[in-house]
Amino acid sequence: MSHPFSEFLPWPTGPKLKSFIDRCNEELDGLKEVLESEGVIVRRPDPACCDFNVRTKTPDFESPNQYCAVCPRDVICTIGNEILEATMSKRSRYFEYRPYRKLCRYYFDNDPRMNWVSAPKPLMADSSYNPEFWTWNEEQRKANMHDYHFCCNENEVLFDAADTQLIGDVMLVQHSMTTNLAGIRWLKRQYQPKGITVRTLHFPYDLYPSHIDCTFVSVRPGLVLTNPDRPPVEEEVKFFKQNDWRLVDVPMWNGSKEHPVFCQSSRWLSMNVFSITPDKICVEDDEQDLIRLLEGEYGFDVLGIPYRGVFEFGGSLHCSTWDVRRRGGKRSYFPEWAGCEEDIGLTKLTQLP
């Protein structure tokens, strides 16, 4: 929670207020119009599968409601000619793949080269989680975070798609609250035989790590936006600098507009940007310091998108997009690996391959 009063208020239950939903939908429609004006084909989730105020029950757990269909990036990703549905890590998001199933079937029927993969569905039983995580005080949390001990344990394969980021033939995966080591090992075994190098990243100053796209965001070849509050482990990103990439701290978010009271994401949604081309990028319209940096220092054509109302639903411009197809083929942006061959972020925590 990022609003200064959130911790003093009871957390609401049930559906969001209609005014919040209407504003979010209006801003999502606005993004759609901007993307279409740039020549992007935009498809939307299946509205028949978008009633999330429904109790769900499996043999292993119950959830009083589900989440939303605002953040496809969390659920699904494209890797070469393959669409991958993530396992997800939260019970309320277990069935969040449903609004995208018709789209997946559409691509399957219309592209004979398309592969469609769903990662192994977890049980999400009580044994999949460390319940003590939610009772730690800040001192305990810092100690455990430096040991990378999170709410999800290693009993199942668990990962959210938004903890991954594909850059050419390299997939970055953040070990986090929402992606465990078993999930990273599964991704390695799935994609390394297909020529994708999978690398594990940690951001040890983030006490609630979840989803890489508010922490470490590649915006074009050679340039990564980094979070000044959450620096990466230097040894784990050595191969970026070895290949002449620039890692640039973003400015602090602009505070002229508060986050929604019950926004579940941090204020670093400011860096949750979406690149249309290597020179054109979508940024939330209020983030003027970031816009000036991207325009003035790096020559981007920045499209300012009003998007504060979407924050209420847990994401921003990158979260709420899923780029299915882009022009161009697979490239290697990291030709130099000398001294960086080992996935140190994984092997230092486990001896398993």
N, C-alpha and C positions, 0 to 999 in steps of 0.2 A: 504494500500500500504506500502511496506516495503523497497523498494529501495530508497536510499537517494535523487535521482533526480526525483522520480516519481511526486512529487507535483509541479514541475516546467514544466512538459511536458503535452501537450494536451492528453486527454485519447483517445486511438485509437478506431475506430469503424470498423465493418465488420469482416470478417474472420481473424483468426490468420495467420501469415506468414507460408508458407509451411515448412520452415526450423524448426520452433517451433513445428509444428504438427508432423513432421517426428521424431524429437528428442523425443518428448513425447511418441509416439507410440513405438519407439525402447526401451525406458525404461520400458514401460508397458509390452512389450513382454519379456523383461529381467526378470521382477518380475514373470511373468507367468512361465518361465522356472525354476526359483529357487523354486517356490512353488511346481511345478510338480515333481521336483527332490526330494522333501521332502514327496512325497506321497499324495499331495493335489490335488483333482480334481478341475480344473479351468474351468469355463464357462465364456463367454464374452457377452456383450450387443449385441442386434440385430443391425447390421450395416445398415440395411434398415431404421432404425429410428434415425440415428445419423447425419442427416444434420441439424445443428442448426443455420445456417445462413438464417433463414426463418422468415419473419414477421408473428406474430400470433395475432389473434383478437378473442375476445369473446364478448358477449353483454355488458360486464362491463369494459374491458380494451383492450389496444393494446400494443404490445411490438415489437420493430423493429427487434429483433433477440432473439434467445434463448441462452442457456449456453453451456453445453457440457455433455458428458457421461463418464467423468473421475472419478466421485465421487459417486458411488452407495450408499456409507455409508450415504450420505446426504439425500437420497431419500427413502430408504427402509431398513427394519431390520427384523430379525428373533427373535421371542419371543416364546420359547417353540416349539410347532408344528404349529405356526402361522407366516405367512409372512404379514407384515404391510407396506402399502404404506403411507408415510406421506402426509400431506396436502401441504407442502412447504410454503414458506412465500414470495418469490420473484416472480414477474410476469414472468420474463425471465426463471424461472424454473418450471412453472406451468405444462408443459407437459413432464417433465424430467422422468416420470415413464415409458414412452413409450418404450425405449430401453430394459426394463426388463420384459415387459409383456409376451413375449414368454417363458422366463425362468420360470416365475410364473406359466404359464399354464402347462409347462413341469412337475414341481413339483406337481401341482394339479392333473395331470393325472396319475402320477406314485407313489403317496403316498396317500392312502385313508384316512390317519389320518391328512393330511395337511389342515389347514384352511388358507384362503386367504382373507385379509381384506384391504379395502381402506378407509382411514379416510375421513370424509365428505369434499368434494371439496369446497374450499372457492370461493367467488365471486372475491376477490381481487379488489374490486371497490375502488375509492378514499377514501371512508368512512372507509376503513379498516386500514388506515395509518395515522400517525401524521406527516404531511408535514413539520412542523416547526423543526423537528428533524435535518434536514440537514442544517439548518441555525444557529444552536446554536454555539456560540464560546466555547472555551475549558472550561471556568469557568461555563457557563450555562450547558454544557454537564456533568461536574462533579457533579453539584448540582442535575440535573435530574437523573443521573445514580444512585446516592445514594437513590433516591426515586424509582428506577427501572422503569423509564419512558422511553420507547423505541420508535422506529419508527413504530412498529405494535401496534395498540390499541387493545381493547378487544371486538370489534364488531363481530369478527368471531373466530372460532377455527383455530389457525395457529401453526404449528410446523414443524421443519425439523428433520428427523430421527437422524441426527448427534448431536442433542442436548440431545439424550438419550444414556444411557449406561446400559446394563443389566449385573448384577453380581449375578449369581445364581437366587434367588427368589426376588431380589431387583432391581428395575429400577430407576436409577438416571436420573433426567431431569433438564437441565439448563434453567432457566428463562432468556431470552436473546432477542436480536434484532430479532431473527429468530424463537422464540418460546414464545408465550404469555401465560398468566395464564389460559385462556380458553382452550388452547391446553393441558396444564398440567392437568386440571380438566377432559378433555375428556380421556386422557390416564389413569387417576386414575379409572374412571368409567368403562373403557374397561378391565383393567387388574387386579385391586384389587379383584374382584369377582373370578378371576382365580388363586388366591394365590400369586400374584405378589405385593409386597409392592412398591409403587411409592413415591419417595422422591425428593423434590425440592431443587436445589442448586443455590447459587448466588456467584459471584466473583466480589465484588464491586469496585475493582481497575481497572477492564477492561472497558475502555470507549466504546468499540465496541464489546460487548460480542456476540459471534456467534459460536456455535458448541463446544462441551465440550472436544473434543479429541485433542486440543492443550493447554488444561488447567488442566485437571484432568483425568488421564488415568490409569485404572486398567490393569496391565500387567500379573499378576498371583494372585492366592489366597493369600491374606495377604499383597499385595504390590501395592501401587498406586504411580505413578509419578505425581508430582504437579509442578505448574508453579510458580517460585519465584516472578514474577511480578503480579500474580493474586491469592493471597491466598483466600481460601474459607472462608465463615462465620463459625467460630469455632462451634457455636451452631448447625449448620446444618450438620456437619460431625462428631459430637460427637460419633455417633454409630460406626464409623470406629475404633476409638481409644478404645472404650469400648470393641470391639471384637478383640483387639490386632493386628489390621492392622498397617502397617508402611506407613506413608505418607512422601515421599522423594522428596525434591526439585531437579529438574534436573539442570545440569550446563547450563551456557549460551551457546547459539548456537555457532558453529564454523564459523568464518567469512572469511575463506580462499577463499570461493566462494560466490559471491554476489547472492542474490535472483534475478530472472528475473525482469526487470524494471517494468512490469505491473502485477506482481504477486498480487493477491487480498487477500492473506493471510499474516499473520505476520511471522516474523522470528521464531516464536515458532512452526512452522511446524517441527522443529527439534525433538519435542517430540511426533510427530504423528506416532507412531511406531505400528507394528502389531505382536502380539504374535501368533506363530504357535502352540507351546505347552507351558506348564508352565516353561520350561527351555530353549526354543529356540525362538528367537525374531528377527524380521527384523527391521533394523535401517538405515536411509539414510547414505550412505557411508562416507560422509564428516563430520559427527557428531562424531568426534573421542573422545571428552571429555565424551559424553553420552555413547559411546561404552565402554570406559574404566570403567566408573561407573558400568554399567550393568555386564560387565565381571568380574571386580575385586572385587566389593563389594557384588554382588548378584549371581554370578556364572552362568550367562546366557551364552549360546552359541549364539553369535550375528552374524547374517548374514548381512554384509554391502551391501546395494543395491544402486547403482548409480541412483538417482531419481530427481536431481535438475531440469531437463527439464520438469518434471511433475508439478513442483511448478507453472509454468506459467498458469496452468489451474485450480489452486485453491485448490490443495490438495497434500497430500503425501501418505505414505504407508497405513495408517489406513483409510484415506478417500476413497482410490481407491479400497478397498476390502469390500466385504459383505460376512461374513461367514454364509452360509446357514445351514450347518450341522456340528456339532462337536461330537466327541466321548464322551460318558458319559451322565448321566442323570442330572436332575435339583437337585442342592444342596443348602442348606442354609449355607451361609458363615457368617451370622450375628445372632447367636443364642441369644445374650444378647441384650435386648431392654429396660431394666428398665430405666425409665427417658427419653427415646427417642421415646416414642410411637407416639408423635404428629409430623406431617409434618410441622415443624415450618417455613420452607421456604415459604410455601403456606399460612398457616393460619395467619401469621403476615401481609399479604398483602390483604387478602380477607376473609370474613366470610362465603363465599360459600363453600360447601363441595367439 
